Amino acid sequence: MKFRRKSAGPDNLSDDVDASAEIGGLPAGPYDADEMSDAVADVERIDLGSIALAPFPGRELRLQVDDATGAVQAALLTAEDGALELRAFAAPRNGDLWGDVRPQLATDVQRRGGTVTEREGRWGPELVCQLGVQMPDGQAGTQISRIIGINGPRWLLRATLLGRPAVDDDYAKSWEDGITDVVVRRGAGAMPVGEALPLTLPPEAQRVQ
């Protein structure tokens, strides 16, 4: 599906876009569905409702679905050695929802016995989390994740890198580049701050628990 912005006028570009970060002369995303240039909008993307994803070679798209409710909880791009989880949330028009949410996420990981380090990343402060888990073979292991938060116009995109992309910065670059081509559709309706934006399940996606 192609996305078209409501107006192609440059005055309608979001103030949240970092004009210094460009790909091919265009501001790097993620993008707001209503505030894209025509060149960005003309890219074919998989429409998942509140998130649209451009083709990502070498990665498989899966959707995490709650069996009890049937609701789609997250979009996952997976490869043999890692994954990228994407979720979008409603945010206030002005403010820093990621700044509010980040300490809460860190506290939750620590409450479950994990450790958290905050560092500067491509989009500003992000979290590197280590949490003890039980491996499929029954042995104890450690899951490492990088949680990236990106504030947009009335939305927050949360991207979580798992596996090798969470620990290898050079390898993670291509995964981060994929985040720059994500489109978020907030919708015009009122929503509580922090509520997950709804995702839809296309026929070709695989369900994962």
Residue, then its C-alpha position, 0 to 999 in steps of 0.5 A: m500500500k502506498f501512503r500519501r500525505k495530506s499536504a505536500g507543503p514543506d510547512n507541514l513537516s513535523d518539528d520532530v523530524d531531524a533535518s540533519a539526518e538524511i537518506g538520499g537527500l530526504p529527512a530520515g524517519p520514522y515518518d508520520a503518515d500525514e506528514m511525509s514527502d511524496a517521495v517517501a509516500d511512494v514507497e510500497r509498504i506493508d500496511l499494519g494499521s498504525i505501522a507501515l513497513a517497507p520491504f526489509p531484505g533478509r528479515e521475515l515479518r511476524l505479528q505477535v498476537d494475544d490468543a485470548t483477545g486476538a489483538v495484535q500486540a507488536a510487529l516483529l522483523t526476524a532473522e536467524d540471529g536477531a529480531l526487531e520488535l516495533r510498537a507504537f503508542a499514543a502521546p501528547r502533542n507536546g512533550d517527551l513521552w519517551g523520557d517519561v516511559r524510559p525510567q518505568l521500563a528500567t524499573d520493571v526490568q530491575r524488579r524482575g532481577g535484570t540490569v539496565t544501562e542507559r546510553e546515547g544512541r542514534w535517536g538519543p537516550e536508549l536502554v540496554c537491558q539484561l534479563g535472566v531467562q530460561m532457554p528452550d533446553g531448560q538451561a538458564g540464560t541471559q536475554i539482552s535487548r536494546i530499547i529505542g524510543i522515538n517521539g513523533p507528533r502525538w505518537l511514540l515508536r518503541a523499537t526493541l532490538l533482540g539477539r545480535p543486533a542488541v550487542d553488536d553496534d556495527y551489525a545493528k546499523s542495518w536494523e536501525d536503517g530499517i527503523t528510519d523507513v517506518v511510517v506511523r499512523r496516529g489517527a485523529g481520535a482522542m486516546p489516553v497517553g501511553e495507549a498502544l496504537p492498534l495493529t491489524l493482521p494482514p493475511e500473509a503474516q505469521r502469528v507468534q505467541 
